[in-house]
Amino acid sequence: MSFGEQLIAWRRELHQNPELSGQEVETTARLRQWLTNAGITPLPYDLSTGLVAEIGTGSKLIALRADIDALPIEERSGVPFTSQREGVMHACGHDIHTSVILGAALKLKEREDQLNGRVRILFQPAEENFGGAKSMVRAGALRDVSAIFGMHNEPGLPVGEFATRGGPFYANVDRFVIRITGKGAHAARPHEGNDAIVLASQLVTALQSVASRNVNTLDSVVLSVTRIAGGNTWNVLPESVELEGTLRTHRTEVQQNVKARVGEIAAGFASAFSAQIDIIWYAGPTALVNDERWAEFATSVARESGYETQHAELHMGGEDFAVYLQQIPGAFVSIGSASPYGLHHPAFNPDEALIEPAARYFAQLAEKALQHV
């Protein structure tokens, strides 16, 4: 079996056996076995799932990271190696990322004697619930690391294309829950109640004006209401309605201004309708900010590796690789996966042709980075 075929076989095994965030026990065991078979000994970090390994010797230290968790999605991709776990799927391509960085580790092991230092490999759990990077940092996985690199497959890019950017890349992620409390009543006598559904409907519409009318059009912002829950039968006005959604921004100032404006609008509606409106904000990952130098370096190595490179657009998705970049410099990159369906879609199906060249690229990137730290 060739190197590329082996990586694809491993990817398919991971794809058939996906595990949710924080539950990646079998995935961790597989990675441990594959690394050990290649002569790479995992390090004894205090992690319940996920693992860390290291290749090379010396004081210089670079890190590569892959995420290993899956999503609570029922697969409909139609591939012959479809998920064997009901309601769980690698719908974001973390199985691809894992096989790429695993392949890079094997290539680095082949050249271990020529490395100008060490490469630490992070197989990180729980990216999807934004807790995995923090657990890695707490365990000490970044200790003594000078720079870190990671990837995400990009279904909108063809295989063979590469994109990144210095500065802000992925967005701040905030989740909100808004609970509207009015007064329930018989549906035939609405004047005896205070209709929370009518209020919720108007509030949803009003919130759409925040991005379009309260934020500079040159700033990136998305404010989306994604869930409405209220009522349990056809002839009763419910006392309360709950809204849920997300805010995505790239600048902290914009993030805070939008949150304040949402609060002002909610307070105004509560006063006008004699209702109670409570807002709870849940912080996700902060904006991912690439180091300018390392982003340019990663691009130059990609170009040398045969990729067609481009300057990435701002991404409104969230990515907890941002946690690492708050601690040390580095770069996160996009590599084309040419899926007809996007990330988190049940029919997501990235092109496996990206795996081998990406593995070779990350091995080369790590080796060259060791010469520039």
Phi, psi and omega in degrees: 000129180288168179303312180296320179295322179296317180297320178294321178298317178296318179301317182293324177295318176296320182296324180286343185232059183287151178224142182287168182305128179082357181243019190279049185291310181290323177300315179299317180297319178298313181298318179300316181293315181297319178294315181299319178298333179270005180082017180253117184267120176300147181274153185276062176278151181277084181229134178285324172219163187083164179205168181229138176226169183215144181231137177100181179220164177112176186275333180288140186214124177241148179239146170240140182233139169232147175260148192236357186270164181244186186240154177280069183229137176278122187289139175223033183282334180081006180285152182292342179254041183298160181305135177265003179249118183300129175076010179228135185208146169279074184270004178242355177086019179294335173295325175295311181301317182296315180293325178297308183289329173298316177297321177298319179299318180295319178294320178295323179298323179297331183248023186305321182292338182265354183288140179269048182141206184242150173240121179263130183253121181252117171258098192267131174278171162054043173288323186293335176255014171064024179249344189292318181296320179297321179294324177295317180296316179299325181286347178096017185293342178264359184302125178073003180282133181270328180202153182226145181228146177207174184220161163224135173293146182238104184296339180277355178253142175294156173299136182098357177251150188222141178212142169202182180202150171279155180080201182303138181229285176274165192263160161299139179240122174234138174251142177231150172233125179244122179251122181254123180242118177245235178216125180290160180195168172293139182298336179277350181228062185297338182292344179273355180238194176223100196290105181290334180290316177299316179297315180299319180298317180289325179294318178302315180297317181296324181296335179292342180281345183297308182292324186274338187232349182243000181234139176307132183296345178274351176267145179272129178203138172229129175234112185233131168270122189245350180211137173231128180225126178185139178083156178218009175202173192273343188240023178229131171281122183288153177286329185221155176224142179242132175249148176220150180186194185219150174242131177235129180215169175244342180244136182300322180298316178295317179305311183290323179295319180293317178301317180296319181293321176300317178297319179295317180296316180298318179296321178296317178294320179299318179292315183294328185254006181052047181236174176248130179231120180245137180239131173240128177255137176240121183278130171262207179293150175281174180300139177274120184242108179286144171290130185302314183296313184286331175295317178293321179297314179299323179293318181295320177293322178298318179297317177297330182277359177101003178283147167274115188259151177211162177278122185288146171283161172301141182249131182270358175285167177255155183203120185281004167302338177305328180299318179295318184288347171283340183262317184218160178286164178166193181210141175248136188230159175251136178234128187300134179236354169051042177276136176292341177240148187279179179301143178070014176265141182297343178255014178305130184211083181292151180282119182293349179297343180285339194294305185297310179298327178291322178297315178296322179298312183292328175295316179293320179300313181296316181297317180290324180298325178299337180274355185235013177257000000 
